[in-house]
């Protein structure tokens, strides 16, 4: 059974200390994360090791994270922005540079994940997972393998049984891939062509979802959903009638990272927590739970073959070969994407 902490745990406050029932001060660390995106025992293990209680709260999109912190940090110590938002938040002065001497477990991260251009030195983030967007689908309801974005963006075959993500930049750029363009440097003409495609397709779309397409598939509400490989790996573990494919036109690659927002109440604890999460055994525990591909080479080496060779967690083939890493290309382009998708949603 997939766990959902969003329903179980409340939001974070602004204080790093609180009073226990016995009147003693207890250290707390406030962790703002995606839902179902931490190991089953990770937070309890950190408390046992350090005496620090981690108080988690959750967001559904990077835009929600950005908006929450743009007005000033309300009290979070560690956040999990995606790579493009690391760039965006770093340029906006919203992230604290990391003291890498206090994160010795960074040595566990595979070297190829430490040279990304979204976060040049001084480093403001460390890799946590990587991910690729694709099509999650129900085998018994779909004719063959839906290995093209056509089935989501440009076909009436599965009308009323399709879910797309709500994030504007992802929709426009994946639409550009379907049209045979790069998802980097999408110009206004291409963006408007994608929006027109989506407006035509909208009557056939059941939902625009905030990172819960796998739940719509599990519930039988849709038969195809734009989703991430890790979320689909979780869903497939519950329901083997579900499957995942990276479309042959290529897709969007991203990484989620660990970062300390400017104004964190407990930056020392934040460094200690990040270092803990990058431990090999702790990282393996996270990977066992969330089933996302880990950039932690030491953690991956501790995982069983069923994880390391899982084609959903680690896809291959023409679609992956044609995929590209997402980049933040400035607020003007993001505003254009938002305006276009807002018009699609209103159409």
Buried (B, 14 or more C-beta within 10 A) or exposed (E): EEEEBBEEBEEBBEEBEEEEEEEEEBBBBBBBBBBBBBBEEBBEBBBEEBEBBBBBBBBBBBBBBBEBBEEEBBBBBBBBBBBBBBBBBBEBEBBBBBEBEBBEBBEBBBEEBBEBEBBEEEBBBBBBBBBBBBBBBBEEBBEEBBBBBBBBBBBEEBEEBBBBBBBBBBBBBBBBBBBEBEBEEBEEEBBBBBBBBBBBBBEBBBBBBBBBBBBBBBEEBBBBBBBBBBBBBBBBBEBEBBBBBBBBBBBBBBBBBBBBBBBBBBBEBBBBBBBBBBBBEBBBBBBBBBBBBBBBBBBBEBBEEEBBEBBBBBBEEEBBEBBBBBBBBEEEBBEBBBEBBEBBBEE
